[in-house]
């Protein structure tokens, strides 16, 4: 089977697998995971953008924090892509694919102040976390507890990251 893609349609290419997930459920699972692959790939690049460009009184602390958070998101991106592959699907994981499909708001140009950057990243981590929690339920509805567990782990990481970000914004 040859891959078929257009700008508006995802790849329909699949690979044979002996994985114990119903074949009719693999395509919707792959689509679900690919959406989060786009979201988290975008979150990774936005976190790195913040890491590279942040300025202000708390520079060194948030600069280092952003790098640590980006590493965790990058691990989740890899986990998502490999789950897609294990289901016999194709991980749509290029930067252009992520940009085209991400549900996250773009990081605004011209914002560099440390606490403004922290607030913007907090919004994006919160949004990604909300979307991932919904994916847990969707995975359960598709009878795939392994994918639901993967999303649960990612949700825990995003919530923990959000806590680290928001702690900078709380004065008391």
Secondary structure as GFF3:
##gff-version 3
##sequence-region A 1 172
A	DSSP	alpha_helix	23	53	.	.	.	ID=ss1
A	DSSP	alpha_helix	59	86	.	.	.	ID=ss2
A	DSSP	alpha_helix	95	101	.	.	.	ID=ss3
A	DSSP	alpha_helix	114	141	.	.	.	ID=ss4
A	DSSP	alpha_helix	145	167	.	.	.	ID=ss5
###
